[in-house]
């Protein structure tokens, strides 16, 4: 009983000392005067200023049941969800809420009960799951169009820290940020913003439009705010409130016609369906695979080196939509 009362007191103190998320409290960093007439969508935004993850908002992939991780689709219980990109596997234990942030952990964990299957991805080499565990959160609710903003810092290791989304035969990757381009010829990767629209109906997941651009800083060095303004006419990308890149629907289609074997009437701007947000870490074997606990945590703190983990840190996710 004393423990329950103590927990209630902590929750009340946290609520009183932390800003409560309200519709009018925050505005996009790129539009502080709200000239776009934005309204915060509370159902898909999260400040992570809580003691526990809201599992009505997020599906945690690989939660444990009877000592084993299980992988069920959040919308279709009879369907299995992706376990992650081998050799890493999603674990429902690889996260924590700390200092008002969600921290997704990449862990050197060779004793994890890895799946025995060989992962055969659409892109890349077939590989077994081994040694490394990562985290994956899937938003349970969908939305269409708006302004999507995240304040985050990538994990400083040979892994990606990703902010992306899925819809009906649509993948919209807001970014797949590689933390440490230490390998020869990969030095540019840790300052590169890579984003894509992927068509799973006509192109089997290949991008119908994609960009790779240098940000001018390493994504793992500090927190930055990444904003995506998305509507039926195209996409604008912002970093720390400043326009970084943009593409119109017509420009995306022209790109696909130049870079993909598509019909003349193909409409490459497939980002026109409701999406749900995904957060995860992945190993990209073609860029490099951490070979040991020391290799994974080379850039970590002493606590991370001792514990064999690195963090992808997310301060908040906010989604605004037009009032009309």
Residue pairs with C-beta under 8 A, 6 or more apart in sequence:
7 51
10 51
11 51
14 49
14 50
14 51
18 47
18 49
18 100
19 25
19 47
19 49
21 40
21 42
21 45
21 47
22 40
23 39
23 40
23 42
24 40
25 40
26 40
26 318
27 33
27 34
27 38
27 320
28 34
28 36
28 38
28 147
28 149
28 227
28 229
28 238
28 318
28 320
29 149
29 225
29 227
29 238
29 240
29 241
30 147
30 227
30 229
30 238
30 241
30 242
30 243
31 38
31 147
32 241
36 147
36 229
36 320
36 322
37 322
37 323
37 324
38 146
38 147
38 320
38 321
38 322
38 323
39 320
39 321
39 322
39 323
40 318
40 319
40 320
41 143
41 146
41 319
41 320
41 321
43 57
43 141
43 143
44 57
44 139
44 141
44 143
44 276
44 277
44 317
44 319
45 316
45 317
45 318
45 319
46 54
46 57
46 58
46 102
46 316
46 317
47 100
47 316
48 97
48 100
48 101
48 102
48 314
48 315
48 316
49 100
50 97
51 97
52 97
53 60
53 95
53 97
53 102
53 137
56 140
57 139
57 140
57 141
58 137
58 138
58 139
58 140
59 74
59 137
59 138
59 139
59 140
60 92
60 95
60 135
60 136
60 137
61 71
61 81
61 82
61 83
61 84
61 90
61 92
61 135
61 136
61 137
61 138
61 280
62 69
62 70
62 71
62 83
62 84
62 89
62 90
62 91
62 92
62 93
62 94
62 136
63 69
63 70
63 92
64 70
64 92
64 93
67 113
68 113
69 89
69 90
69 91
69 92
69 113
71 80
71 81
71 82
71 83
71 90
72 78
72 79
72 80
72 81
73 79
73 80
73 81
74 81
74 138
74 140
75 140
81 138
82 90
82 136
83 89
83 90
83 115
83 119
83 129
84 90
84 129
84 134
84 136
84 280
84 282
85 119
85 121
85 124
85 282
85 283
85 284
85 285
86 118
86 119
86 121
86 126
86 127
86 128
86 129
86 130
86 283
86 285
87 127
87 128
87 129
87 130
87 131
87 132
87 283
87 285
87 289
88 106
88 129
88 132
88 133
88 134
88 159
88 281
88 282
88 283
89 112
89 114
89 115
89 129
89 132
89 133
89 134
90 133
90 134
90 135
90 136
90 280
91 107
91 109
91 112
91 133
91 134
91 135
93 133
94 104
94 105
94 106
94 107
94 133
94 134
94 135
94 309
95 102
95 103
95 104
95 105
95 135
95 137
96 103
96 105
97 103
100 315
101 313
101 314
101 315
102 137
102 279
102 313
102 314
103 311
103 312
103 313
103 314
104 134
104 135
104 137
104 155
104 161
104 279
104 280
104 281
104 311
104 312
104 313
104 314
105 133
105 134
105 135
105 309
105 310
105 311
105 312
106 132
106 133
106 134
106 135
106 155
106 157
106 159
106 281
106 296
106 309
106 310
106 311
106 312
107 132
107 133
107 134
107 307
107 308
107 309
108 131
108 132
108 290
108 292
108 293
108 296
108 297
108 308
108 309
109 131
109 132
109 133
109 308
110 130
110 131
112 133
114 128
114 129
114 130
115 129
117 129
118 126
118 127
118 128
119 126
119 127
119 128
119 129
120 126
122 204
122 205
123 205
124 284
124 285
124 286
125 285
127 285
131 290
132 283
132 289
132 290
132 296
134 159
134 280
134 281
134 282
134 283
135 279
135 280
135 281
135 312
136 278
136 279
136 280
136 281
137 278
137 279
137 280
138 166
138 276
138 277
138 278
139 165
139 276
139 277
139 278
140 276
141 276
142 167
142 274
142 275
142 276
143 274
143 275
143 319
143 321
144 272
144 273
144 274
144 275
145 230
145 231
145 232
145 321
145 322
146 229
146 230
146 231
146 319
146 320
146 321
146 322
147 227
147 228
147 229
147 230
147 319
147 320
147 321
148 174
148 227
148 228
148 230
148 277
148 317
148 318
148 319
149 225
149 226
149 227
149 228
149 316
149 317
149 318
149 319
149 320
150 163
150 174
150 225
150 226
150 314
150 316
150 317
150 318
151 223
151 224
151 225
151 226
151 314
151 315
151 316
152 161
152 163
152 223
152 224
152 226
152 312
152 313
152 314
152 315
153 219
153 220
153 221
153 222
153 223
153 224
153 312
153 313
154 160
154 161
154 177
154 178
154 179
154 190
154 219
154 220
154 312
155 161
155 179
155 220
155 281
155 310
155 311
155 312
156 179
156 180
156 218
156 220
156 221
156 299
156 300
156 310
157 179
157 180
157 220
157 290
157 296
157 297
157 298
157 299
157 300
157 310
158 178
158 179
158 180
158 182
158 183
158 283
158 287
158 288
158 289
158 290
158 295
158 296
159 178
159 179
159 281
159 282
159 283
159 284
159 290
159 310
160 176
160 177
160 178
160 179
160 281
160 282
160 283
160 284
161 177
161 179
161 219
161 220
161 281
161 312
162 173
162 175
162 176
162 177
162 278
162 279
162 280
162 281
162 282
163 174
163 175
163 226
163 277
163 278
163 279
164 171
164 172
164 173
164 174
164 175
164 176
164 277
164 278
164 280
165 171
165 172
165 173
165 174
165 275
165 276
165 277
165 278
166 172
166 275
166 276
166 278
167 273
167 274
167 275
167 276
168 273
168 274
169 199
169 200
169 201
169 270
170 197
170 198
170 199
170 200
170 270
170 271
170 273
170 275
171 196
171 197
171 198
171 200
171 205
172 196
172 197
172 198
172 230
172 271
172 275
173 194
173 195
173 196
173 197
173 198
174 195
174 226
174 228
175 193
175 194
175 195
175 226
176 194
176 195
176 196
176 282
177 190
177 192
177 193
177 194
177 219
177 220
178 186
178 189
178 190
178 192
178 194
178 219
178 284
178 287
179 190
179 219
179 220
179 310
180 190
180 220
180 298
180 299
181 187
181 188
181 189
181 190
181 191
181 287
182 288
182 298
183 287
183 288
186 287
186 288
188 214
189 287
190 218
190 219
190 220
191 214
191 215
191 216
191 217
191 218
191 219
192 212
192 213
192 214
192 215
193 211
193 212
193 213
193 214
193 215
193 219
193 226
193 237
193 239
193 244
193 245
194 210
194 211
194 212
195 210
195 211
195 237
196 207
196 209
196 210
196 211
197 207
197 208
197 209
197 210
197 252
197 268
197 269
197 270
197 271
198 205
198 206
198 207
198 208
199 205
199 206
199 207
199 208
199 268
199 270
201 270
202 208
202 262
202 266
203 260
203 262
206 260
208 252
208 256
208 260
208 268
208 269
208 270
209 247
209 252
209 255
209 256
209 268
209 269
211 245
211 247
213 244
213 245
215 224
215 239
215 244
217 224
220 299
223 313
223 315
224 239
224 240
225 238
225 239
225 240
225 241
226 237
226 238
226 239
227 237
227 238
227 239
227 241
228 235
228 236
228 237
228 238
229 235
229 236
229 237
229 238
230 271
232 249
232 272
233 248
233 249
234 246
234 247
234 248
234 249
234 251
234 252
234 269
235 246
235 247
235 271
236 243
236 245
236 246
237 243
237 244
237 245
237 246
238 244
247 255
249 267
249 269
250 269
252 268
252 269
253 266
253 267
253 268
253 269
255 268
256 262
256 266
256 268
257 264
257 266
257 268
260 266
260 268
262 268
277 317
277 319
279 312
279 314
279 317
281 312
283 289
283 290
290 296
293 305
293 308
294 305
296 308
296 309
296 310
297 304
297 305
297 308
297 309
297 310
299 310
300 309
300 310
304 310
304 311
